[in-house]
Amino acid sequence: MKKTGFHALLISLAIMGGTSAAQGIPSRGPDYFRDAADLARVLGSAHAIRVRCNGNGDQYWRRYMSDMLAYEAPEQGDLRRSLVREFNDSYKRVSDTYPVCDASAVAAESRYAEDGQAISTRLAAHYFPKRER
């Protein structure tokens, strides 16, 4: 599973998410909210498989969700509730889809990690837009 790039982007998002718009961070638009919700879904999905395969003690992907919430939605409100709902709903759906840890479940976790990397790349572009020279 290619987690390194995904992790680096998520960490970058977490660090940059704490900075203010006054420091040049663009305002959040519909694309940002769509991607944030998609990332919460992917993290919930990957977490479901990880817990299925390794037990409740493995909170690997949930820690990433916690970090995302801490930086992207630290205050109680609609965004935080929405992201938590997306995570929890996808966790339940994927837990039902993969009742046992087998090769297909492990492959699905890998696909979720790849999807998360793509989403993180889009979110990073929100914080680090390419500038025309």
N, C-alpha and C positions, 0 to 999 in steps of 0.2 A: 504494500500500500504506500502511495506517495503522500506522506503527511507533512514532510518538511516544508515544502512551499506553502501549503495550506496554513501551517502553524505560523510561519513567518508573516504571512499576510494578515492573519487574524491578530497576531501580536501587534503588528503595525497599526491595524485598525483600532485596537484597544488603546494604544498609546495616543494616537491622533484623535480618537473620539473624545478624549478629555480636554482638548483645547477648544477655545471659544471661537465663535464666528468672527469676532473682532480681530482675530489673528489670521484671517484669510480663509477660513474653512467655509466652503459654500453651504448655502442653506439646503436642507433636506427636501427633495422633491419626490414625486411619485416613483421614479426609478429606484431611488434610495430605499423607500419603504418596501417596495416589492422585493428588492434584493435582501433586505434585512429579514423580512418574513421568510423568504426562501432559505436563507442561511439557518434560521431557527428551525425550520422543518427538517433540513438536512442533518443538523446536529441532533435533533430528537430521533430521527431515523437511525443514524449511526449509533447513538447511545442505546437504543433498543436492542440492536444486534450485539453490541459489546456486552451489555448486561446478560443477554441470553447466553452468550458463549462463555463469559468469564465470571458471571455471578454479580450480585448486587454491589459488591465491594469495588467493582471497576467503574469509576465515575469519570473516566478519561474525557469523553465527549461532553458530559454534563459540566465539567469544569470550564470548558471552552464557552459553553452557553452562559455560565455564571459570569465569566469575564466579559462576554459581549454585553450582557445586561448591565454590568457595573459601569461600562464606558458609554454604551449607546443609549441606555434608558435607566439611569440611576434613580430617577424619581418615580414614584408611583404615578401611573397615568395610563392613557390609552395605548401608547407605544409599548410600554412594558407589558401590559396585560395581553396585548396582541401577540407579542413575541413569545411569551410564556405559553399562551394558548396554542400557538403553532407548534412549539416544541412538544408539548404534552400530547396534542392530538396525533402528531406524527409518531411519537413514541408508542402510543396505544395501537395505532394502525399497523405499524411495522412489527410490533410484538405479536399481533394476531396473524400477520402474514407469515412470519417465520417462527413457528412454535418450537422448533428445535435448532440447535446450532449445527449446521452442516455446511458443505462446500458452497451451496447457493447463498446461504446467509453471509458467509465470509466474503464471497464475491460481491454481494450487495453492499456490505460495509465499505469495501474498496471503491465501489462506484459512488457511494455517498461522499466519501472523502474527495474523490475527483470533482464531483459536483460542487462541493464546498470550496474547493480551491478556485474553481471558475467564478463562483459567486463572490468569493473574497477578492478576487482580482478586480471585478467590477466595483465592489465597494471601495477598494483601495483607490480606484480611479476617481471616486467621489472626493476623497481626501487629498489625493496627489494628482490633480488633473494635468494632462500633458499641455505644456505651454508652447504656443507657436513662437518660432524664432524669427 
